[in-house]
Amino acid sequence: MADPKEEKPGKYTVHQFAAATQGSADFDRSAAWVQAVSHGFHQNRRDEDYIRKTLAAYKADQRTLTGIYVNGDVPPHSLAADVPVATYATMRKPLNIGFGRQLEASLVTAVTVRGTHRRQGILRGMITADLEAAKDDGIAIAALTASEGSIYGRFGFGVATYERNITVDSGARFRLRGSMTGTVEVADPAVLLELAPQIFDRVQRATPGSIGRQEYYRLLASGSIGHDGKPDTAVRCALHYGADGAPDGYVSYRFKGWDTKPYTMEIVDLVAGSDAAYLDLWRFLGSIDLVDVLMWAEAPVHDPLAWAMEDPRCLVDSDVRDMLWLRILDVPAALSARQYAAADKLVLRVADALGHAHGTWELDSDGEPAATVRKVTAREADLELDVADLASIYLGAVSPVTLAAAGRVKELSPKAAFRAQQLFAVERPAHCLTHF
Ligand SMILES: CC(=O)SCCNC(=O)CCNC(=O)[C@H](O)C(C)(C)COP(=O)(O)OP(=O)(O)OC[C@H]1O[C@@H](n2cnc3c(N)ncnc32)[C@H](O)[C@@H]1OP(=O)(O)O
């Protein structure tokens, strides 16, 4: 990783290390790093139990942690020099890029810069070096979820999936068309420690935009760890069983308490391995007594639930927001990994301030599994766009036609944006259930 020291000689040192668990030599450094992340996101100071559990999960994910440390002495009484002034972490997980294909992605997370060191280029130093290193390591795509919409576009990241909050009236109006196709049983949430990753794997294989989940999710879904790091004993769970009798979906949920009116059940995690499991789990949720509304903060924007309801106005959404941001590092690798929905040949002129994707690329698909992508020099382009916009259209969730209307994508040949829309379409709407 490039060292911000290069820009400000002598000021900072970069350390990169694997998350260490209790008892190992690097534990204290990892623990100080976790505290720095909590500070950066205005969370509580973490106790030993939280740090131990968090680092064990980080180790399972094989996260690489980066800390930026001030060189030399720090003023008396201020945070010690071994607490990083900036943090950054990465891990590798598969991204479903449509038609069942998976592409290994570098997931960027836990980016913080202490307020007293901000706007001096520390983030820029960390992210540009990391993207370069990831590309050198053969990674074609990076991903993140952003705290603010204004930070990552300049580094070539574009919004590739969306999510929203939904509130569902589970009173007398709640009725879904059709009837249960499988069965739903209440279970001890602890079973999700084992079952959640297996069931999620079905979603990962079937859903464009899905990203392999980190260790934390099975702990969260099972109530083993709540947002404060303590076990969350309010968490309950139900399993869906398909025709073969095997669990193929689950929902974990928590009651918000008798002081919250209307009485509300909050979905902690809802993972359905089939369309039937999804609707059956909603039928179950809608049948829970003493509850007026169901709330889910990670609902898909294109949600079959609304279309399955006899009264679709039972569902009210709010806060539709960007979720997954992608950054294409290697155009030939990322584009040829995709399967395209149409036969066409399109030439894309891509601008990339960091250079990784810069150039004119010919995408040639016969609409069958294989597509070829090559760099061209002489040919005229059909579309001109920034690498961030290429990331936005990559999973079919953002239309190039919309981006052209916004003035972000330039059409250089007639209907080029529409042709791109047809090419990049995927078999079902992209949705990412994994926050990281
Ligand atoms: C993937 C994730 O983890 S998302 C979480 C991101 N972290 C947070 O939101 C925590 C609170 N914020 C922070 O810790 C910091 O302000 C950070 C990490 C967002 C930015 O770190 P800094 O070191 O100050 O950024 P840096 O100085 O490298 O800025 C690089 C560029 O981004 C711009 N920038 C940085 N932060 C922001 C922001 N919040 N909004 C808009 N622009 C920003 C800078 O102006 C600069 O622009 P330029 O290249 O045109 O001059």
The ligand as a Gaussian input file, in Angstrom:
#p B3LYP/6-31G(d) Opt

LIG

0 1
 C      -16.828000       2.185000       2.957000
 C      -17.014000       2.933000       4.207000
 O      -16.505000       2.587000       5.217000
 S      -18.005000       4.334000       4.187000
 C      -17.611000       5.230000       5.643000
 C      -16.817000       6.480000       5.414000
 N      -16.477000       7.038000       6.742000
 C      -17.227000       7.939000       7.392000
 O      -18.245000       8.415000       6.924000
 C      -16.758000       8.312000       8.782000
 C      -16.646000       9.830000       8.974000
 N      -15.823000      10.478000       7.929000
 C      -14.479000      10.264000       7.829000
 O      -13.909000       9.484000       8.576000
 C      -13.702000      11.033000       6.791000
 O      -14.245000      12.329000       6.680000
 C      -13.673000      10.366000       5.399000
 C      -13.121000       8.958000       5.519000
 C      -15.071000      10.317000       4.791000
 C      -12.794000      11.213000       4.450000
 O      -11.454000      11.133000       4.864000
 P      -10.386000      12.282000       4.502000
 O       -9.052000      11.762000       4.818000
 O      -10.818000      13.550000       5.130000
 O      -10.576000      12.396000       2.925000
 P       -9.500000      12.985000       1.924000
 O       -8.812000      14.171000       2.575000
 O       -8.620000      11.915000       1.435000
 O      -10.444000      13.491000       0.773000
 C      -10.354000      13.025000      -0.545000
 C      -11.380000      13.774000      -1.361000
 O      -12.688000      13.431000      -0.935000
 C      -13.394000      14.597000      -0.529000
 N      -14.210000      14.193000       0.626000
 C      -13.789000      13.555000       1.723000
 N      -14.818000      13.318000       2.541000
 C      -15.908000      13.823000       1.939000
 C      -17.269000      13.894000       2.300000
 N      -17.718000      13.383000       3.464000
 N      -18.130000      14.466000       1.438000
 C      -17.681000      14.997000       0.268000
 N      -16.391000      14.950000      -0.128000
 C      -15.522000      14.377000       0.710000
 C      -12.335000      15.592000      -0.165000
 O      -12.799000      16.905000      -0.254000
 C      -11.284000      15.277000      -1.208000
 O      -11.705000      15.825000      -2.450000
 P      -10.646000      16.236000      -3.574000
 O       -9.888000      15.009000      -3.934000
 O      -11.488000      16.775000      -4.671000
 O       -9.761000      17.264000      -2.923000

